[in-house]
Amino acid sequence: MSDQQTGSSSKPIVLFTAFEPSGDALAAPVIAEMLRLIPDLRIYAYGGPLMREAGANMIDETVEDAAMSLGAIRKVFKVRKQIGALKRWSRGARVVLHVPVDSPAANFPICKMLRKQGARTVHLAAPQLWAWGRWRLGKLRKRTDLLLCLLPFEEQWFGDRKIDARFIGHPAVNREINIEELKEHMHGLPQGAPRVGIFPGSRPQEVAANIGLLRATFDELQGRYSGMSGVIVAANDRIAQQLRKKIKVFPTGMHMITGQRDAVIAWCDVALAVSGTISLHIARQGKPMVGVYKVGIISWLLSKLLLRTPFRFLPNIVAEREVVPEFVPHAGGAGPIIKAASAPLQDSREGALQTEELRRVCLRYANKQPAREAAKHILLTLKGATKKPDAPMPTAAHG
């Protein structure tokens, strides 16, 4: 292997590690911004194609396609093998700063290993210890120099527990939306009213668990509103294939589209969304929604014991109160979801009220630039790690 492939050199290395497509997407613009500011910075990555495109030197592809789901046991063994390979690689590399991206179960062992070798650690996305797993706070504290947070309350929550944290915003909220481009894509979407956007999740397990509940909800709503149209959004081609197998015969008025998430959000009057980042994309456009996540009765009972937060749907977590009807987790039938989804369709004031509440949620992200702020904090930590005060560092206002 060449020095670039192995990382062998006296020059310091910044290492990013990600194990999920969401981590790949989160890290890529941060890497691109760091390289814009310091073009000769040596950034290596265990990650995915977006990190490669952003300019990272890839050690290995660790981000599997979310649609190509491995079984839980197989995934554990795969991650262990990847960590072993990274350990061997790191012996010949001068990693001075490690940026683990989400996936704490996979990243914590890497943090421990690299910190023993003298690397500093900046976590990109905080583990949701405020929801469950608070016993891991001590482990996180030992393996962290700085925590970059995507939710507004996390900076204080972790800070109160003696973990240095900074709120940087969220790429789902802090982004520009091209209205003219959305209008063009909306021309190809079905006519009819009311309009229901259906977002079944981006992982096969989520889709498998929730599609039956979402279809039952749509069927009942369609019976109440004869002219109703619905569009179900498949995250990628494999998810689309899975949905076709699950649904088999699409009900009257239901259509499916792959991608074009933002266009469907703009098109719909109400969204049915499986709990996840999609809820912040919908909040960004201020569309009324209902949050769902179907589980079995045992998982529902366990959630009552383990989850420490009153809310589990992201807009409600950010607002610290229920601004969106949420059924997360949900072990029952479609009845209460149908009732919640009908409210903004029957009374425009209900929809307008939720839109206003979502606007307030997004105001908590005002003036944040996630990639730029993350890059700034990572580079400042790198400056401290390498003890080179004359190294070029960005400021918050750097263009």
N, C-alpha and C positions, 0 to 999 in steps of 0.2 A: 504493500500500500504506500501511497505518497504521504508526505507530511500533512497535506491538507486532509486526507481521508482519515489518518490516524490521530491527528491533533498534536503530533509530537513536534514541539518547538519550545523555545524559551519564552515566547510571547504568551501573555495571559489570554485565557479563553473564557467566554461567557457561554454557558451550556443551558439550553432550554430542554425540558423533558415534558412531553404530553402523550396521553394514551387514549384520547377520545377525539372524534371529529370536532366537537365543540372547543376543545383545548387547542387544536390546530388552528381553528378560525380565530380564536382569541389571541393567540401568540403572534400570528403572521403580521398583522399591521404594526405591532410593537417592534418586531424585528426589523421591519422595513423602515420604521421611524428611527431606530437606533443607527441603522446603517446610513440613513440620510444625513444624520448629524455627524457620525464618525465613519466615513466610508471604509477605512481599513480595519475596523473593529473585527476581531475574530469571534464569530458566533457559530457555534455548533449546535446540532439539535438531534434529539430522539423525538420524532414527531411525524408529521404528515406532509402531503403535497403542497399545502398552502404555505407552510413554513419554508419549504424548499424554494418556492416561487418568490418568497419575500427576500431570499438571499442567504439563508442559513446553509452552512455546510452540513449535510445530513450524514449522521453516523448510521442510522437505521430507520426504517419506516415502522413505527410502533403504533400508529393510529390506523386501526382497521376501519373499513367501511362499516358504519353503524348498521347498515342493512345486512351485512354478512355476520350475523350474530354467532359468536361462539358460545357454547354452554359455559355455565359459571365455572365448573371445575377446569375445563380446558383453558379458559381465559386466565385463571390463576396460574396454571403451569406455564402458559405462554409469557405472562408478565414476569414471572420468576426467571425464566430463561433470558428475557431481555435485560433484566437487571444484572444478571450474571455477566452478560456480554458487555454491558456498560461498565461494570467494575473492572473488567480486563482492559477495556479501552482507556479508562481514566488513569491507569498506572503510568501510561506514557504521555499524558496530557497535563498541562498546567491549568487546571480549572480553578479560577479565582472567584467566580461568581456563578451560582446555580439558580436558574429560574424554573421551579416546578410549576406547571400549569394545571390547576384543578387536580382531579384524580388523587386525593390524598393517600388512599390505600396503596397505590402503586408508587407514588412519589416519596412518601415518608422514608422508606428504606434507602432510597437514593440520597435524600437529604442527609441522613445519618452517615452514610458512607463518605460523601464528599466533604462534609464538615470535619470529619476526622482527618481529611487530607488538607484542611485549611481553607476550604471554600466558604464564602459567605452565601446566604440564601435569601432571595426575595421571592415570595410566593405570589404568583399572578392568579388571583381569585382565591378568596378565603374559603376554607372548608366550613360547612354549615354547622359548626359546633353549637351555635345558639339554638338550633332545632333539636339536635340529639348528639350524643357522643361527647358530652362535656368532659368526661374523664380523659379525653385526649388533649386537653389544654396544656398539660405539663409537657407532653411530647412535642406539641407544636411550639411551645415557648423555647424548648431546647434547640429546635431545628429551624429557627427563624431569626433573621435580622430585620426583615420588613415584610409586612403583609399588605398587598394591594387589593382593595376591597371594591366589589361591584355594586354593593347595596349601601345606601346612605347611612344607615344606623350602625353598620359593622365597625367603622373606625372607632367610635366611642365604646362599643361593646367589647372589642378586643383590647382597646387601650385600658379600659377599666380592669382588665385581667392581666395587665403588664405585658402586653404584646404590642409592639410598635406597628401601627396600621395607618394607611392612608386611603381615603375614598377617591377613586379615579373616575367614577362614572361607569356607564354600561354601554357597550357597542350597539345593543338593540334599541336603546333610547337616544343616545347621543350620536345621531347620524342624520345626514340630509336625505330627504325623500324627493325624488324627481317627479313632481306632480304631472307634468306633461307626458312623461314616459308611462306613468301609471294609467293615465287616461287612454293611451294607445292600447295597452294590454287589456284594459277593461272592455274595449269594443268587442273582443272575442268571447267574452263571458256571456252566459245565458241571460235572456230577458226573464221577466216575471217578477212578482212581488208577493210577499216580502222575500228577502234574499238572506240565505243562511250560509255562512262560511264554516266549514268543518275542518279542524286541524287535529288529526289523530295521533300526532307524535312523530318523532324522527327515528326512533329505535323500534326494531321488530317486536320486542316484548311489549312496548307501550301500545303499538298498533293492535297486536293480538288481544291484549287485555281489554281495550277500550272500544274497538270498532263495533262490536255487537250493541253496546249501550248507545253509542252515537247513532247507529242506524235506527234503533228503536225510537230514539228521541226524534229523529228526522221523520220517520214514518208517521208518528202521532201528530207532529206539527203540520205535516203535509196534508193530513186528513182534516185539520182545522182551517188551513189556508189553501184553498184549492189551486190558486195560481202561484204557489210558492216555488222558488228555485233554490237549489242547494249546490254548492261546489265543495267537494272534498279535496284537500290539498295533499298530494303525496310529496314527501321531501325529496325523493329521488326515484330513479327507474325501478329499483328493486322493491322499494316500498309500494310503488304503484302496482307491481306484479303481485305482491302480497295482498294488497287490498282487493284486486280483482278475484283472487282465489277465495278470499274471505267473504266477499259480498256476492259473488257469482252473478246474480241478476240485480242490476241497480234499480232501485225504486223510481217511480215516476217523478221527474223533476230533479233527480240527483245526477250530477255530473262529476267527473274527476279531472284534475289537471295536475301535471307534475311541475313543481316549482311555482314561480309567480305568486309567492306568498303575499307580497305587499299589494299586488293588484287585487287579489281576492279579499284582503282586509278592506281595501278602499271600496270594493264593490258591495260588500255585504251590509245588511242592516243589523245583524247580530251574529256573533261568532260562538261556536262551541269548541272549546280548546282544551286539549289534554294538558295537564299542568306541566310547565316548563318555561323556557325562555320565550317561546312563542307568545306568551301572555304579555310580555313587555313590548314585543313588536306590535301587538294589537293595541296596547295602551298608547304607544307612540302616535297612532292615528286616532285615538280617542273613540274607538268603536265599542259599543256595549258587547259584553261577552258573559259566558258562563264557564267556570273552570271545573273540570272533571278529572278523576283518576280512579278507574275501576280496580278493585282488589277483591280477593277472597275474604271470607269472614275471619279467618285466622290472622291474616295480615292486618285487617281492620282493627281487631282486638289488640294486636301487638302495637299498632300505631298509637292507640290510646295510652299505652304504658310508656312508650319510648319517646314520642314526639313532645317537645317541651313548649312549643309555640302555639298560640291560639289560632293562628292562620297558617296555611300551607301553600296558598296560591300567591305568586310573587307580587302582583299589584297590592294585595291585602297586606302582605308582609311589609312592603315598603310604606304603605299608608298607616300601618299599625292599627287598622280597623277594617271591617268588611266593606269594601266599595264595589266588589264584584261578587255575585253569588258563587260560592265554591262548594264543590262536593269532592273534597280531596282529603283523605281517601274516601271512596264510596263503595259500599258493599251491597247497596240496594238496587232497586229498579230505576226505570226512566222517569217515573212520575214527578218527583220534585224538580228534576232537571227541566222537564217540559214546562212546568209552571214558571220556573225562573226565566227560561228563554222566551216565554210568551209575554212576560211583563212589558219589555220595551217594544214589542210588536203591537200590543194592544193599546199602549198608552205612550205617546211620544215623549211625554214629560219624564217617564221613567228612563228612557234612553238618554235624554238630554242631561238628566241628573248624573247618570253614570259617566257620561262623556266629560262633564265638568269635574267629577271626582278624579277621573283618570288624568285630566289635564293637571290637576294639583299634584298627583303622583309624579308626573314627568317634570314638574317644576323643581322637584328635589334634585334633579339631574342638571339643572340649568348651568350653562357655561362650562360644562365638563368636556374634556377631550381625552377619552380613555387611552388611546394609543400614545398620544403625545405625553400625557402625564405619567403613564407607566414607564415610557422610555426615559423620561427625566429622572424618576426616582431610581430606576435600575442603574443608570449611568452615574448618578451621584453615589450610590452604594459601591459601584465599581471603582470610582475615584478613591474612595476611602480604603478599599481593599488593596489597590495597587500603590497607594500612597504617592500619587503623582499629581501634585496640585496644579501643575501647568497643563494637564490634559484638557482638551476642549469639552466643556460641559454645556448643555442647553439650559435655558431658563424657561419659565412658564410662558413667557411672551415671545420666545424664539420663533421666527417665522419659518 
